[in-house]
Amino acid sequence: MNASETLSPTIHLLDDDEAVRESLALLIGTVGLRVQTWGDPQAFLAQFDRDGIGAIVLDVRMPGISGLSVLDNLMEEGVDQPVIMLTGHGTVDMCRRAFKAGAAEFLEKPVNDEALLEALQNAVRQHVRSRQRHEADRSARERYAQLSEREREVLGLIVEGLTNKEIGRALTLSPRTVETHRANLFGKLQAPSLAQLIRHYAALVDAQDVGGAA
């Protein structure tokens, strides 16, 4: 949990029963996770931090708006924090609806302490990895956008597996010029190795090819 601790994840706990909120908040706090409790679904939807790292624990049955409706709203907004649903009156259909709507886990009350903590820790790890991948992809796109047209051509041929000599022939460039472009690519793209270069930029090269063909 080192990465998630560094990013200070918050668990948003939404349940209309104050006693349940207090007991679950104490439980979740035992593993070092910060908890923010909510008793009003509308207030939660209006105020909770959508950009934060963490997970959401959501009771299915609440007055005014059901947990499934809250889940639908979250998914429609594109909220990426994993949602764990809790219910004291679960049915197979309700469970199926929750997973179909995007829930990460569905647990019945009285909830097993270990099951909830394990689900939350897994959810936080999943969210941290997802945000890190998103940030890495964003950074890669920004660096790729800084390349010249010629550098993108050279990168595309590197990704295809061509040697410097083959790239030179394909683009009518001298070996020294190809080597210069190659060195510039590794520097601009901050790629420590050929494997990392291909891993992070092959998809962007493919997208560029598709866009160019279109």
DAWOHU-V248286 format. One record per residue. N is the residue number from 1. PSI is psi in degrees with one decimal (999 if undefined). OMEGA is omega in degrees with one decimal (* if undefined). NEAR is the number of other C-alpha atoms within 10 Angstrom. Layout:
BEGIN
N_PSI_OMEGA_NEAR ; N_PSI_OMEGA_NEAR
END
This chain:
BEGIN
1_13.6_-175.7_10 ; 2_-47.5_-178.1_8 ; 3_-42.0_-177.9_13 ; 4_-34.5_178.3_19 ; 5_-39.5_180.0_16 ; 6_-35.1_-177.2_9 ; 7_4.4_175.8_12 ; 8_64.9_-179.5_14 ; 9_150.0_177.1_21 ; 10_133.7_174.7_19 ; 11_120.4_176.0_24 ; 12_116.5_-175.5_22 ; 13_113.2_-174.8_24 ; 14_109.9_179.4_25 ; 15_137.4_-177.7_26 ; 16_-11.4_180.0_18 ; 17_112.9_-175.8_12 ; 18_-38.8_-179.4_13 ; 19_-39.8_177.8_10 ; 20_-43.8_179.0_14 ; 21_-46.1_-176.7_19 ; 22_-44.0_-177.6_13 ; 23_-41.4_179.7_11 ; 24_-35.2_177.8_20 ; 25_-41.4_177.2_19 ; 26_-42.4_179.3_14 ; 27_-50.0_-177.4_17 ; 28_-34.4_179.3_19 ; 29_-20.5_-178.7_14 ; 30_-18.5_178.5_10 ; 31_16.1_173.1_11 ; 32_12.3_179.0_11 ; 33_136.9_177.1_22 ; 34_140.5_-176.7_17 ; 35_135.0_170.1_21 ; 36_122.2_-175.9_14 ; 37_149.4_-179.8_19 ; 38_134.1_175.4_20 ; 39_-14.1_-176.1_15 ; 40_113.4_-179.4_15 ; 41_-38.9_-178.9_21 ; 42_-41.7_178.0_12 ; 43_-39.6_177.8_10 ; 44_-49.8_-178.3_16 ; 45_-31.7_-177.6_14 ; 46_-27.0_-166.7_8 ; 47_-19.9_-170.6_8 ; 48_152.6_-174.8_12 ; 49_105.2_-179.1_13 ; 50_-19.0_-178.0_14 ; 51_-8.2_-175.9_10 ; 52_165.4_175.0_16 ; 53_139.8_176.4_22 ; 54_-147.3_-179.5_29 ; 55_168.4_-177.6_27 ; 56_129.0_173.6_24 ; 57_122.4_-166.4_22 ; 58_120.8_176.0_26 ; 59_138.9_-177.0_25 ; 60_-46.9_-173.7_26 ; 61_110.4_177.0_17 ; 62_151.5_179.4_18 ; 63_146.2_176.7_11 ; 64_-60.3_-179.5_9 ; 65_131.1_-176.1_13 ; 66_160.2_177.0_15 ; 67_-34.4_178.2_23 ; 68_-36.5_176.9_21 ; 69_-38.8_175.7_14 ; 70_-44.2_178.3_18 ; 71_-44.0_178.1_22 ; 72_-43.1_178.9_16 ; 73_-42.7_-179.7_14 ; 74_-44.1_-178.7_18 ; 75_-38.4_178.5_16 ; 76_-32.7_178.8_10 ; 77_-10.5_-177.9_10 ; 78_21.0_177.5_10 ; 79_129.3_-174.8_14 ; 80_0.9_177.6_18 ; 81_128.4_-179.2_26 ; 82_143.6_-177.6_23 ; 83_127.2_175.8_27 ; 84_120.8_-177.5_25 ; 85_138.8_175.8_23 ; 86_142.0_175.8_24 ; 87_145.4_174.4_21 ; 88_-2.9_-177.0_13 ; 89_55.3_-174.4_10 ; 90_146.1_173.4_15 ; 91_163.3_178.5_11 ; 92_-41.0_-179.6_8 ; 93_-41.7_179.3_8 ; 94_-42.8_178.5_15 ; 95_-45.3_179.8_19 ; 96_-42.8_179.4_12 ; 97_-40.3_-179.0_13 ; 98_-46.8_-179.8_23 ; 99_-38.6_178.6_15 ; 100_-33.6_-179.5_10 ; 101_-14.7_176.3_17 ; 102_8.4_179.1_17 ; 103_144.7_177.9_22 ; 104_-29.1_-178.5_19 ; 105_155.3_-179.3_18 ; 106_114.4_-176.3_22 ; 107_145.6_-179.8_18 ; 108_144.7_173.5_17 ; 109_149.0_-5.7_11 ; 110_127.7_-172.1_10 ; 111_139.7_174.5_13 ; 112_125.3_-175.0_10 ; 113_-48.6_-177.2_12 ; 114_-38.6_-179.9_10 ; 115_-41.8_-179.9_10 ; 116_-45.7_-178.8_21 ; 117_-40.7_178.0_18 ; 118_-42.9_179.4_11 ; 119_-40.6_-179.6_19 ; 120_-44.2_-179.7_25 ; 121_-39.6_175.8_18 ; 122_-41.2_-179.2_16 ; 123_-42.1_180.0_21 ; 124_-44.0_177.6_26 ; 125_-43.5_178.9_19 ; 126_-42.9_-177.7_17 ; 127_-40.4_177.4_21 ; 128_-47.3_179.8_22 ; 129_-41.0_179.9_14 ; 130_-45.0_179.5_15 ; 131_-37.7_179.2_16 ; 132_-41.2_176.7_13 ; 133_-41.5_179.6_12 ; 134_-43.7_-179.8_12 ; 135_-40.4_178.5_12 ; 136_-41.3_178.7_13 ; 137_-41.2_179.0_15 ; 138_-44.4_179.5_12 ; 139_-39.7_179.4_13 ; 140_-41.6_179.0_16 ; 141_-39.8_179.5_15 ; 142_-42.6_179.9_12 ; 143_-39.5_179.7_15 ; 144_-37.1_-178.7_19 ; 145_-19.4_-178.8_13 ; 146_-8.2_-178.3_12 ; 147_148.0_173.2_16 ; 148_167.4_179.5_12 ; 149_-41.7_179.7_10 ; 150_-40.9_179.3_11 ; 151_-35.5_177.5_18 ; 152_-36.7_177.2_19 ; 153_-44.6_179.2_17 ; 154_-43.1_178.8_23 ; 155_-43.8_179.5_25 ; 156_-39.3_-179.7_21 ; 157_-32.2_174.3_18 ; 158_-44.9_179.7_19 ; 159_-32.9_178.0_18 ; 160_-11.5_176.9_12 ; 161_11.6_-178.6_12 ; 162_147.7_175.1_15 ; 163_170.0_177.7_12 ; 164_-41.2_-179.2_20 ; 165_-43.0_-180.0_14 ; 166_-37.5_177.2_16 ; 167_-42.3_178.6_22 ; 168_-44.5_179.4_18 ; 169_-42.2_-176.8_13 ; 170_-35.1_-175.6_13 ; 171_5.5_-178.0_13 ; 172_55.3_179.1_11 ; 173_151.6_176.5_15 ; 174_154.8_178.0_14 ; 175_-38.8_-179.7_15 ; 176_-40.3_179.8_12 ; 177_-40.7_177.5_13 ; 178_-43.4_-179.8_22 ; 179_-37.9_177.7_17 ; 180_-46.0_177.9_12 ; 181_-41.2_-178.9_19 ; 182_-45.4_179.3_16 ; 183_-41.2_178.2_11 ; 184_-38.8_180.0_14 ; 185_-48.2_-178.6_21 ; 186_-35.3_178.9_16 ; 187_-50.1_-177.8_11 ; 188_-36.8_-176.5_12 ; 189_-2.3_178.1_21 ; 190_45.1_180.0_13 ; 191_118.3_-178.0_16 ; 192_-15.4_-177.9_10 ; 193_164.9_177.2_10 ; 194_-39.8_-180.0_11 ; 195_-42.5_178.9_10 ; 196_-37.1_178.1_14 ; 197_-48.1_-178.6_18 ; 198_-42.1_-177.6_19 ; 199_-43.9_-173.3_12 ; 200_-20.0_-170.9_16 ; 201_-6.0_179.5_21 ; 202_-42.0_-178.8_17 ; 203_-37.6_179.0_12 ; 204_-38.1_177.2_18 ; 205_-44.6_179.0_20 ; 206_-42.2_179.6_13 ; 207_-38.3_178.2_12 ; 208_-41.1_178.8_14 ; 209_-42.7_179.6_13 ; 210_-44.0_179.6_10 ; 211_-39.3_179.6_9 ; 212_-36.9_179.7_8 ; 213_-33.7_-179.8_7 ; 214_999_*_6
END
